[in-house]
Structure formats: C-alpha cells, structure tokens
Amino acid sequence: MKVTTKGQVTIPARIRDYLGIAPHAHVDFRIADGTVILLKQENPAGGRNRFGELRGVLKGTRTTRERMQETREK
C-alpha cells in the first residue's frame, strides 16, 4: 500500500466492509506496541450523524407542502 504525498492511504474494501466504514465516516488511529490500530468512531461529538437516526421518520403519503400547511394551521 502506498502513502500519497498528502499522507493518505486507501482503506481496503474488505476492511471498510468489516468495520462498516462508509464515506464521510470518522475514524481514529492508535499506536500500541509499534502497531497502528484503526478504530471506527461510532458518533463523533457534535457531528452531523446525530440527525441520521431521524432520516426517513416522516416518510408516508403526505408531501412536504401538506406537512407544512398542517403545522401552520395549528
């Protein structure tokens, strides 16, 4: 595996799949006894992922316009 001039490497697909690392995921590196360890960070503090759990909550038959109208009527 080569390191780019910017210090970047590509994480092999089998490792990304095993750890469940998706694009824009946060990872961390640790060094233990001369070995580099890659860790997947579950939910970074203050990150955009805190809203990910809400994605799709409002799916249904109503349109955004109908939902907005309903909130204005109350």
PDB file with SEQRES, HELIX, SHEET and CRYST1 records, atoms N, CA, C and O in Angstrom:
SEQRES   1 A   74  MET LYS VAL THR THR LYS GLY GLN VAL THR ILE PRO ALA          
SEQRES   2 A   74  ARG ILE ARG ASP TYR LEU GLY ILE ALA PRO HIS ALA HIS          
SEQRES   3 A   74  VAL ASP PHE ARG ILE ALA ASP GLY THR VAL ILE LEU LEU          
SEQRES   4 A   74  LYS GLN GLU ASN PRO ALA GLY GLY ARG ASN ARG PHE GLY          
SEQRES   5 A   74  GLU LEU ARG GLY VAL LEU LYS GLY THR ARG THR THR ARG          
SEQRES   6 A   74  GLU ARG MET GLN GLU THR ARG GLU LYS                          
HELIX    1 AA1 ALA A   13  LEU A   19  1                                   7    
HELIX    2 AA2 ARG A   48  LEU A   54  5                                   7    
HELIX    3 AA3 THR A   64  GLU A   73  1                                  10    
SHEET    1 AA1 2 VAL A  27  ALA A  32  0                                        
SHEET    2 AA1 2 THR A  35  LYS A  40 -1                                        
CRYST1    1.000    1.000    1.000  90.00  90.00  90.00 P 1           1          
ATOM      1  N   MET A   1       0.859  -1.164   0.000  1.00  0.00           N  
ATOM      2  CA  MET A   1       0.000   0.000   0.000  1.00  0.00           C  
ATOM      3  C   MET A   1       0.909   1.232   0.000  1.00  0.00           C  
ATOM      4  O   MET A   1       1.872   1.301   0.763  1.00  0.00           O  
ATOM      5  N   LYS A   2       0.599   2.185  -0.847  1.00  0.00           N  
ATOM      6  CA  LYS A   2       1.397   3.406  -0.954  1.00  0.00           C  
ATOM      7  C   LYS A   2       0.762   4.532  -0.153  1.00  0.00           C  
ATOM      8  O   LYS A   2      -0.458   4.600  -0.005  1.00  0.00           O  
ATOM      9  N   VAL A   3       1.603   5.404   0.355  1.00  0.00           N  
ATOM     10  CA  VAL A   3       1.156   6.623   1.025  1.00  0.00           C  
ATOM     11  C   VAL A   3       1.322   7.762   0.024  1.00  0.00           C  
ATOM     12  O   VAL A   3       2.377   7.898  -0.595  1.00  0.00           O  
ATOM     13  N   THR A   4       0.273   8.588  -0.137  1.00  0.00           N  
ATOM     14  CA  THR A   4       0.354   9.705  -1.074  1.00  0.00           C  
ATOM     15  C   THR A   4       1.222  10.812  -0.482  1.00  0.00           C  
ATOM     16  O   THR A   4       1.621  10.749   0.681  1.00  0.00           O  
ATOM     17  N   THR A   5       1.508  11.822  -1.293  1.00  0.00           N  
ATOM     18  CA  THR A   5       2.308  12.952  -0.811  1.00  0.00           C  
ATOM     19  C   THR A   5       1.583  13.726   0.293  1.00  0.00           C  
ATOM     20  O   THR A   5       2.208  14.459   1.059  1.00  0.00           O  
ATOM     21  N   LYS A   6       0.262  13.556   0.368  1.00  0.00           N  
ATOM     22  CA  LYS A   6      -0.524  14.204   1.430  1.00  0.00           C  
ATOM     23  C   LYS A   6      -0.658  13.318   2.668  1.00  0.00           C  
ATOM     24  O   LYS A   6      -1.348  13.686   3.619  1.00  0.00           O  
ATOM     25  N   GLY A   7      -0.004  12.151   2.664  1.00  0.00           N  
ATOM     26  CA  GLY A   7      -0.061  11.253   3.811  1.00  0.00           C  
ATOM     27  C   GLY A   7      -1.312  10.398   3.835  1.00  0.00           C  
ATOM     28  O   GLY A   7      -1.685   9.887   4.891  1.00  0.00           O  
ATOM     29  N   GLN A   8      -1.970  10.230   2.695  1.00  0.00           N  
ATOM     30  CA  GLN A   8      -3.209   9.473   2.635  1.00  0.00           C  
ATOM     31  C   GLN A   8      -2.972   8.052   2.143  1.00  0.00           C  
ATOM     32  O   GLN A   8      -2.081   7.797   1.332  1.00  0.00           O  
ATOM     33  N   VAL A   9      -3.788   7.137   2.648  1.00  0.00           N  
ATOM     34  CA  VAL A   9      -3.801   5.752   2.157  1.00  0.00           C  
ATOM     35  C   VAL A   9      -5.253   5.360   1.942  1.00  0.00           C  
ATOM     36  O   VAL A   9      -6.158   5.958   2.524  1.00  0.00           O  
ATOM     37  N   THR A  10      -5.471   4.360   1.108  1.00  0.00           N  
ATOM     38  CA  THR A  10      -6.815   3.852   0.879  1.00  0.00           C  
ATOM     39  C   THR A  10      -7.045   2.667   1.799  1.00  0.00           C  
ATOM     40  O   THR A  10      -6.241   1.736   1.835  1.00  0.00           O  
ATOM     41  N   ILE A  11      -8.146   2.701   2.542  1.00  0.00           N  
ATOM     42  CA  ILE A  11      -8.511   1.569   3.391  1.00  0.00           C  
ATOM     43  C   ILE A  11      -9.134   0.524   2.475  1.00  0.00           C  
ATOM     44  O   ILE A  11     -10.112   0.820   1.789  1.00  0.00           O  
ATOM     45  N   PRO A  12      -8.592  -0.690   2.447  1.00  0.00           N  
ATOM     46  CA  PRO A  12      -9.135  -1.716   1.549  1.00  0.00           C  
ATOM     47  C   PRO A  12     -10.620  -1.972   1.801  1.00  0.00           C  
ATOM     48  O   PRO A  12     -11.099  -1.875   2.931  1.00  0.00           O  
ATOM     49  N   ALA A  13     -11.335  -2.301   0.728  1.00  0.00           N  
ATOM     50  CA  ALA A  13     -12.782  -2.502   0.800  1.00  0.00           C  
ATOM     51  C   ALA A  13     -13.161  -3.565   1.823  1.00  0.00           C  
ATOM     52  O   ALA A  13     -14.157  -3.400   2.528  1.00  0.00           O  
ATOM     53  N   ARG A  14     -12.403  -4.643   1.926  1.00  0.00           N  
ATOM     54  CA  ARG A  14     -12.763  -5.712   2.869  1.00  0.00           C  
ATOM     55  C   ARG A  14     -12.703  -5.215   4.311  1.00  0.00           C  
ATOM     56  O   ARG A  14     -13.485  -5.659   5.150  1.00  0.00           O  
ATOM     57  N   ILE A  15     -11.784  -4.300   4.604  1.00  0.00           N  
ATOM     58  CA  ILE A  15     -11.689  -3.737   5.957  1.00  0.00           C  
ATOM     59  C   ILE A  15     -12.814  -2.731   6.181  1.00  0.00           C  
ATOM     60  O   ILE A  15     -13.422  -2.718   7.251  1.00  0.00           O  
ATOM     61  N   ARG A  16     -13.101  -1.882   5.181  1.00  0.00           N  
ATOM     62  CA  ARG A  16     -14.223  -0.939   5.293  1.00  0.00           C  
ATOM     63  C   ARG A  16     -15.535  -1.675   5.511  1.00  0.00           C  
ATOM     64  O   ARG A  16     -16.347  -1.281   6.348  1.00  0.00           O  
ATOM     65  N   ASP A  17     -15.738  -2.753   4.748  1.00  0.00           N  
ATOM     66  CA  ASP A  17     -16.960  -3.546   4.884  1.00  0.00           C  
ATOM     67  C   ASP A  17     -17.046  -4.183   6.270  1.00  0.00           C  
ATOM     68  O   ASP A  17     -18.102  -4.156   6.902  1.00  0.00           O  
ATOM     69  N   TYR A  18     -15.951  -4.748   6.735  1.00  0.00           N  
ATOM     70  CA  TYR A  18     -15.930  -5.423   8.038  1.00  0.00           C  
ATOM     71  C   TYR A  18     -16.246  -4.449   9.175  1.00  0.00           C  
ATOM     72  O   TYR A  18     -16.990  -4.787  10.096  1.00  0.00           O  
ATOM     73  N   LEU A  19     -15.680  -3.240   9.108  1.00  0.00           N  
ATOM     74  CA  LEU A  19     -15.900  -2.248  10.163  1.00  0.00           C  
ATOM     75  C   LEU A  19     -17.150  -1.404   9.935  1.00  0.00           C  
ATOM     76  O   LEU A  19     -17.571  -0.669  10.828  1.00  0.00           O  
ATOM     77  N   GLY A  20     -17.744  -1.501   8.751  1.00  0.00           N  
ATOM     78  CA  GLY A  20     -18.923  -0.696   8.445  1.00  0.00           C  
ATOM     79  C   GLY A  20     -18.579   0.767   8.254  1.00  0.00           C  
ATOM     80  O   GLY A  20     -19.338   1.648   8.658  1.00  0.00           O  
ATOM     81  N   ILE A  21     -17.432   1.028   7.637  1.00  0.00           N  
ATOM     82  CA  ILE A  21     -16.987   2.395   7.402  1.00  0.00           C  
ATOM     83  C   ILE A  21     -17.541   2.871   6.061  1.00  0.00           C  
ATOM     84  O   ILE A  21     -17.210   2.323   5.009  1.00  0.00           O  
ATOM     85  N   ALA A  22     -18.385   3.896   6.115  1.00  0.00           N  
ATOM     86  CA  ALA A  22     -18.994   4.467   4.913  1.00  0.00           C  
ATOM     87  C   ALA A  22     -18.280   5.777   4.575  1.00  0.00           C  
ATOM     88  O   ALA A  22     -17.528   6.291   5.403  1.00  0.00           O  
ATOM     89  N   PRO A  23     -18.499   6.328   3.375  1.00  0.00           N  
ATOM     90  CA  PRO A  23     -17.915   7.624   3.059  1.00  0.00           C  
ATOM     91  C   PRO A  23     -18.301   8.669   4.109  1.00  0.00           C  
ATOM     92  O   PRO A  23     -19.438   8.695   4.581  1.00  0.00           O  
ATOM     93  N   HIS A  24     -17.376   9.502   4.458  1.00  0.00           N  
ATOM     94  CA  HIS A  24     -17.519  10.585   5.435  1.00  0.00           C  
ATOM     95  C   HIS A  24     -17.579  10.087   6.878  1.00  0.00           C  
ATOM     96  O   HIS A  24     -17.837  10.871   7.791  1.00  0.00           O  
ATOM     97  N   ALA A  25     -17.344   8.793   7.093  1.00  0.00           N  
ATOM     98  CA  ALA A  25     -17.306   8.258   8.454  1.00  0.00           C  
ATOM     99  C   ALA A  25     -16.060   8.799   9.159  1.00  0.00           C  
ATOM    100  O   ALA A  25     -15.084   9.183   8.514  1.00  0.00           O  
ATOM    101  N   HIS A  26     -16.109   8.823  10.466  1.00  0.00           N  
ATOM    102  CA  HIS A  26     -14.971   9.276  11.258  1.00  0.00           C  
ATOM    103  C   HIS A  26     -14.222   8.066  11.788  1.00  0.00           C  
ATOM    104  O   HIS A  26     -14.825   7.128  12.310  1.00  0.00           O  
ATOM    105  N   VAL A  27     -12.903   8.096  11.650  1.00  0.00           N  
ATOM    106  CA  VAL A  27     -12.055   7.029  12.173  1.00  0.00           C  
ATOM    107  C   VAL A  27     -10.954   7.648  13.015  1.00  0.00           C  
ATOM    108  O   VAL A  27     -10.706   8.852  12.954  1.00  0.00           O  
ATOM    109  N   ASP A  28     -10.305   6.816  13.792  1.00  0.00           N  
ATOM    110  CA  ASP A  28      -9.206   7.273  14.627  1.00  0.00           C  
ATOM    111  C   ASP A  28      -8.086   6.251  14.524  1.00  0.00           C  
ATOM    112  O   ASP A  28      -8.328   5.082  14.224  1.00  0.00           O  
ATOM    113  N   PHE A  29      -6.864   6.693  14.773  1.00  0.00           N  
ATOM    114  CA  PHE A  29      -5.720   5.808  14.745  1.00  0.00           C  
ATOM    115  C   PHE A  29      -5.076   5.803  16.118  1.00  0.00           C  
ATOM    116  O   PHE A  29      -4.948   6.850  16.753  1.00  0.00           O  
ATOM    117  N   ARG A  30      -4.672   4.635  16.577  1.00  0.00           N  
ATOM    118  CA  ARG A  30      -3.960   4.479  17.845  1.00  0.00           C  
ATOM    119  C   ARG A  30      -2.696   3.686  17.574  1.00  0.00           C  
ATOM    120  O   ARG A  30      -2.637   2.885  16.640  1.00  0.00           O  
ATOM    121  N   ILE A  31      -1.700   3.912  18.387  1.00  0.00           N  
ATOM    122  CA  ILE A  31      -0.458   3.153  18.287  1.00  0.00           C  
ATOM    123  C   ILE A  31      -0.283   2.371  19.578  1.00  0.00           C  
ATOM    124  O   ILE A  31      -0.318   2.945  20.667  1.00  0.00           O  
ATOM    125  N   ALA A  32      -0.094   1.049  19.458  1.00  0.00           N  
ATOM    126  CA  ALA A  32       0.113   0.186  20.619  1.00  0.00           C  
ATOM    127  C   ALA A  32       1.250  -0.777  20.299  1.00  0.00           C  
ATOM    128  O   ALA A  32       1.149  -1.594  19.383  1.00  0.00           O  
ATOM    129  N   ASP A  33       2.319  -0.673  21.055  1.00  0.00           N  
ATOM    130  CA  ASP A  33       3.487  -1.549  20.870  1.00  0.00           C  
ATOM    131  C   ASP A  33       3.994  -1.546  19.437  1.00  0.00           C  
ATOM    132  O   ASP A  33       4.333  -2.598  18.894  1.00  0.00           O  
ATOM    133  N   GLY A  34       4.047  -0.363  18.817  1.00  0.00           N  
ATOM    134  CA  GLY A  34       4.572  -0.240  17.467  1.00  0.00           C  
ATOM    135  C   GLY A  34       3.603  -0.652  16.374  1.00  0.00           C  
ATOM    136  O   GLY A  34       3.981  -0.711  15.203  1.00  0.00           O  
ATOM    137  N   THR A  35       2.364  -0.936  16.735  1.00  0.00           N  
ATOM    138  CA  THR A  35       1.342  -1.330  15.762  1.00  0.00           C  
ATOM    139  C   THR A  35       0.293  -0.234  15.674  1.00  0.00           C  
ATOM    140  O   THR A  35      -0.172   0.275  16.694  1.00  0.00           O  
ATOM    141  N   VAL A  36      -0.079   0.130  14.445  1.00  0.00           N  
ATOM    142  CA  VAL A  36      -1.114   1.138  14.239  1.00  0.00           C  
ATOM    143  C   VAL A  36      -2.467   0.434  14.214  1.00  0.00           C  
ATOM    144  O   VAL A  36      -2.644  -0.565  13.517  1.00  0.00           O  
ATOM    145  N   ILE A  37      -3.423   0.964  14.983  1.00  0.00           N  
ATOM    146  CA  ILE A  37      -4.758   0.382  15.080  1.00  0.00           C  
ATOM    147  C   ILE A  37      -5.761   1.392  14.532  1.00  0.00           C  
ATOM    148  O   ILE A  37      -5.758   2.556  14.932  1.00  0.00           O  
ATOM    149  N   LEU A  38      -6.619   0.944  13.616  1.00  0.00           N  
ATOM    150  CA  LEU A  38      -7.675   1.772  13.031  1.00  0.00           C  
ATOM    151  C   LEU A  38      -8.958   1.523  13.808  1.00  0.00           C  
ATOM    152  O   LEU A  38      -9.384   0.378  13.955  1.00  0.00           O  
ATOM    153  N   LEU A  39      -9.572   2.586  14.303  1.00  0.00           N  
ATOM    154  CA  LEU A  39     -10.812   2.479  15.060  1.00  0.00           C  
ATOM    155  C   LEU A  39     -11.903   3.281  14.377  1.00  0.00           C  
ATOM    156  O   LEU A  39     -11.678   4.417  13.959  1.00  0.00           O  
ATOM    157  N   LYS A  40     -13.083   2.693  14.262  1.00  0.00           N  
ATOM    158  CA  LYS A  40     -14.239   3.415  13.741  1.00  0.00           C  
ATOM    159  C   LYS A  40     -14.878   4.147  14.918  1.00  0.00           C  
ATOM    160  O   LYS A  40     -15.157   3.549  15.957  1.00  0.00           O  
ATOM    161  N   GLN A  41     -15.106   5.455  14.742  1.00  0.00           N  
ATOM    162  CA  GLN A  41     -15.789   6.235  15.774  1.00  0.00           C  
ATOM    163  C   GLN A  41     -17.279   6.138  15.504  1.00  0.00           C  
ATOM    164  O   GLN A  41     -17.734   6.458  14.405  1.00  0.00           O  
ATOM    165  N   GLU A  42     -18.040   5.703  16.491  1.00  0.00           N  
ATOM    166  CA  GLU A  42     -19.476   5.500  16.301  1.00  0.00           C  
ATOM    167  C   GLU A  42     -20.221   6.796  16.061  1.00  0.00           C  
ATOM    168  O   GLU A  42     -20.857   6.942  15.017  1.00  0.00           O  
ATOM    169  N   ASN A  43     -20.169   7.744  16.986  1.00  0.00           N  
ATOM    170  CA  ASN A  43     -20.873   9.018  16.851  1.00  0.00           C  
ATOM    171  C   ASN A  43     -19.966  10.138  17.339  1.00  0.00           C  
ATOM    172  O   ASN A  43     -19.874  10.376  18.543  1.00  0.00           O  
ATOM    173  N   PRO A  44     -19.294  10.830  16.424  1.00  0.00           N  
ATOM    174  CA  PRO A  44     -18.428  11.916  16.866  1.00  0.00           C  
ATOM    175  C   PRO A  44     -19.223  13.023  17.543  1.00  0.00           C  
ATOM    176  O   PRO A  44     -20.331  13.347  17.117  1.00  0.00           O  
ATOM    177  N   ALA A  45     -18.669  13.594  18.579  1.00  0.00           N  
ATOM    178  CA  ALA A  45     -19.348  14.658  19.320  1.00  0.00           C  
ATOM    179  C   ALA A  45     -19.599  15.853  18.410  1.00  0.00           C  
ATOM    180  O   ALA A  45     -18.681  16.343  17.753  1.00  0.00           O  
ATOM    181  N   GLY A  46     -20.846  16.319  18.373  1.00  0.00           N  
ATOM    182  CA  GLY A  46     -21.195  17.491  17.578  1.00  0.00           C  
ATOM    183  C   GLY A  46     -21.229  17.244  16.088  1.00  0.00           C  
ATOM    184  O   GLY A  46     -21.321  18.196  15.313  1.00  0.00           O  
ATOM    185  N   GLY A  47     -21.156  15.984  15.660  1.00  0.00           N  
ATOM    186  CA  GLY A  47     -21.137  15.688  14.237  1.00  0.00           C  
ATOM    187  C   GLY A  47     -22.515  15.695  13.607  1.00  0.00           C  
ATOM    188  O   GLY A  47     -23.529  15.741  14.304  1.00  0.00           O  
ATOM    189  N   ARG A  48     -22.544  15.648  12.289  1.00  0.00           N  
ATOM    190  CA  ARG A  48     -23.813  15.655  11.565  1.00  0.00           C  
ATOM    191  C   ARG A  48     -24.577  14.352  11.758  1.00  0.00           C  
ATOM    192  O   ARG A  48     -25.785  14.314  11.522  1.00  0.00           O  
ATOM    193  N   ASN A  49     -23.906  13.285  12.181  1.00  0.00           N  
ATOM    194  CA  ASN A  49     -24.549  11.987  12.290  1.00  0.00           C  
ATOM    195  C   ASN A  49     -25.644  11.936  13.343  1.00  0.00           C  
ATOM    196  O   ASN A  49     -26.448  11.004  13.339  1.00  0.00           O  
ATOM    197  N   ARG A  50     -25.699  12.911  14.245  1.00  0.00           N  
ATOM    198  CA  ARG A  50     -26.728  12.865  15.273  1.00  0.00           C  
ATOM    199  C   ARG A  50     -28.123  12.986  14.683  1.00  0.00           C  
ATOM    200  O   ARG A  50     -29.099  12.623  15.339  1.00  0.00           O  
ATOM    201  N   PHE A  51     -28.238  13.483  13.470  1.00  0.00           N  
ATOM    202  CA  PHE A  51     -29.531  13.589  12.805  1.00  0.00           C  
ATOM    203  C   PHE A  51     -29.820  12.384  11.916  1.00  0.00           C  
ATOM    204  O   PHE A  51     -30.939  12.225  11.431  1.00  0.00           O  
ATOM    205  N   GLY A  52     -28.834  11.553  11.706  1.00  0.00           N  
ATOM    206  CA  GLY A  52     -29.001  10.393  10.839  1.00  0.00           C  
ATOM    207  C   GLY A  52     -30.101   9.451  11.291  1.00  0.00           C  
ATOM    208  O   GLY A  52     -30.770   8.837  10.461  1.00  0.00           O  
ATOM    209  N   GLU A  53     -30.297   9.329  12.601  1.00  0.00           N  
ATOM    210  CA  GLU A  53     -31.330   8.441  13.119  1.00  0.00           C  
ATOM    211  C   GLU A  53     -32.732   8.936  12.769  1.00  0.00           C  
ATOM    212  O   GLU A  53     -33.677   8.147  12.755  1.00  0.00           O  
ATOM    213  N   LEU A  54     -32.876  10.212  12.491  1.00  0.00           N  
ATOM    214  CA  LEU A  54     -34.184  10.775  12.165  1.00  0.00           C  
ATOM    215  C   LEU A  54     -34.535  10.650  10.692  1.00  0.00           C  
ATOM    216  O   LEU A  54     -35.680  10.881  10.302  1.00  0.00           O  
ATOM    217  N   ARG A  55     -33.564  10.289   9.879  1.00  0.00           N  
ATOM    218  CA  ARG A  55     -33.800  10.200   8.438  1.00  0.00           C  
ATOM    219  C   ARG A  55     -34.886   9.183   8.142  1.00  0.00           C  
ATOM    220  O   ARG A  55     -34.814   8.043   8.602  1.00  0.00           O  
ATOM    221  N   GLY A  56     -35.881   9.583   7.386  1.00  0.00           N  
ATOM    222  CA  GLY A  56     -36.955   8.699   6.984  1.00  0.00           C  
ATOM    223  C   GLY A  56     -38.105   8.608   7.968  1.00  0.00           C  
ATOM    224  O   GLY A  56     -39.065   7.881   7.713  1.00  0.00           O  
ATOM    225  N   VAL A  57     -38.042   9.319   9.083  1.00  0.00           N  
ATOM    226  CA  VAL A  57     -39.090   9.247  10.101  1.00  0.00           C  
ATOM    227  C   VAL A  57     -40.430   9.730   9.555  1.00  0.00           C  
ATOM    228  O   VAL A  57     -41.474   9.193   9.926  1.00  0.00           O  
ATOM    229  N   LEU A  58     -40.417  10.710   8.702  1.00  0.00           N  
ATOM    230  CA  LEU A  58     -41.662  11.297   8.202  1.00  0.00           C  
ATOM    231  C   LEU A  58     -42.111  10.720   6.862  1.00  0.00           C  
ATOM    232  O   LEU A  58     -42.963  11.308   6.196  1.00  0.00           O  
ATOM    233  N   LYS A  59     -41.560   9.595   6.461  1.00  0.00           N  
ATOM    234  CA  LYS A  59     -41.966   9.007   5.189  1.00  0.00           C  
ATOM    235  C   LYS A  59     -43.436   8.633   5.246  1.00  0.00           C  
ATOM    236  O   LYS A  59     -43.931   8.176   6.277  1.00  0.00           O  
ATOM    237  N   GLY A  60     -44.113   8.822   4.164  1.00  0.00           N  
ATOM    238  CA  GLY A  60     -45.534   8.486   4.099  1.00  0.00           C  
ATOM    239  C   GLY A  60     -46.138   9.013   2.831  1.00  0.00           C  
ATOM    240  O   GLY A  60     -45.457   9.185   1.820  1.00  0.00           O  
ATOM    241  N   THR A  61     -47.415   9.266   2.894  1.00  0.00           N  
ATOM    242  CA  THR A  61     -48.130   9.680   1.687  1.00  0.00           C  
ATOM    243  C   THR A  61     -48.254  11.188   1.557  1.00  0.00           C  
ATOM    244  O   THR A  61     -48.538  11.690   0.470  1.00  0.00           O  
ATOM    245  N   ARG A  62     -48.047  11.921   2.649  1.00  0.00           N  
ATOM    246  CA  ARG A  62     -48.184  13.379   2.586  1.00  0.00           C  
ATOM    247  C   ARG A  62     -46.926  14.019   2.005  1.00  0.00           C  
ATOM    248  O   ARG A  62     -45.816  13.529   2.213  1.00  0.00           O  
ATOM    249  N   THR A  63     -47.109  15.096   1.289  1.00  0.00           N  
ATOM    250  CA  THR A  63     -45.978  15.821   0.722  1.00  0.00           C  
ATOM    251  C   THR A  63     -45.447  16.814   1.742  1.00  0.00           C  
ATOM    252  O   THR A  63     -46.093  17.079   2.756  1.00  0.00           O  
ATOM    253  N   THR A  64     -44.291  17.352   1.478  1.00  0.00           N  
ATOM    254  CA  THR A  64     -43.706  18.370   2.353  1.00  0.00           C  
ATOM    255  C   THR A  64     -44.634  19.572   2.458  1.00  0.00           C  
ATOM    256  O   THR A  64     -44.826  20.123   3.541  1.00  0.00           O  
ATOM    257  N   ARG A  65     -45.209  19.978   1.324  1.00  0.00           N  
ATOM    258  CA  ARG A  65     -46.136  21.123   1.321  1.00  0.00           C  
ATOM    259  C   ARG A  65     -47.334  20.851   2.235  1.00  0.00           C  
ATOM    260  O   ARG A  65     -47.750  21.737   2.982  1.00  0.00           O  
ATOM    261  N   GLU A  66     -47.891  19.642   2.186  1.00  0.00           N  
ATOM    262  CA  GLU A  66     -49.021  19.295   3.048  1.00  0.00           C  
ATOM    263  C   GLU A  66     -48.627  19.309   4.521  1.00  0.00           C  
ATOM    264  O   GLU A  66     -49.394  19.766   5.368  1.00  0.00           O  
ATOM    265  N   ARG A  67     -47.447  18.814   4.819  1.00  0.00           N  
ATOM    266  CA  ARG A  67     -46.970  18.819   6.219  1.00  0.00           C  
ATOM    267  C   ARG A  67     -46.781  20.251   6.713  1.00  0.00           C  
ATOM    268  O   ARG A  67     -47.146  20.572   7.844  1.00  0.00           O  
ATOM    269  N   MET A  68     -46.219  21.097   5.880  1.00  0.00           N  
ATOM    270  CA  MET A  68     -46.002  22.498   6.275  1.00  0.00           C  
ATOM    271  C   MET A  68     -47.330  23.204   6.502  1.00  0.00           C  
ATOM    272  O   MET A  68     -47.480  23.958   7.463  1.00  0.00           O  
ATOM    273  N   GLN A  69     -48.288  22.962   5.626  1.00  0.00           N  
ATOM    274  CA  GLN A  69     -49.619  23.565   5.784  1.00  0.00           C  
ATOM    275  C   GLN A  69     -50.250  23.115   7.096  1.00  0.00           C  
ATOM    276  O   GLN A  69     -50.860  23.917   7.803  1.00  0.00           O  
ATOM    277  N   GLU A  70     -50.106  21.846   7.416  1.00  0.00           N  
ATOM    278  CA  GLU A  70     -50.674  21.302   8.660  1.00  0.00           C  
ATOM    279  C   GLU A  70     -50.058  21.986   9.887  1.00  0.00           C  
ATOM    280  O   GLU A  70     -50.771  22.270  10.849  1.00  0.00           O  
ATOM    281  N   THR A  71     -48.766  22.251   9.868  1.00  0.00           N  
ATOM    282  CA  THR A  71     -48.140  22.903  11.019  1.00  0.00           C  
ATOM    283  C   THR A  71     -48.569  24.369  11.129  1.00  0.00           C  
ATOM    284  O   THR A  71     -48.620  24.916  12.230  1.00  0.00           O  
ATOM    285  N   ARG A  72     -48.870  24.994  10.020  1.00  0.00           N  
ATOM    286  CA  ARG A  72     -49.302  26.412  10.048  1.00  0.00           C  
ATOM    287  C   ARG A  72     -50.740  26.560  10.545  1.00  0.00           C  
ATOM    288  O   ARG A  72     -51.104  27.605  11.085  1.00  0.00           O  
ATOM    289  N   GLU A  73     -51.550  25.531  10.368  1.00  0.00           N  
ATOM    290  CA  GLU A  73     -52.947  25.590  10.778  1.00  0.00           C  
ATOM    291  C   GLU A  73     -53.110  25.486  12.288  1.00  0.00           C  
ATOM    292  O   GLU A  73     -54.140  25.899  12.821  1.00  0.00           O  
ATOM    293  N   LYS A  74     -52.131  24.951  12.978  1.00  0.00           N  
ATOM    294  CA  LYS A  74     -52.262  24.721  14.427  1.00  0.00           C  
ATOM    295  C   LYS A  74     -51.883  25.922  15.234  1.00  0.00           C  
ATOM    296  O   LYS A  74     -51.941  25.883  16.463  1.00  0.00           O  
TER     297      LYS A  74                                                      
END                                                                             
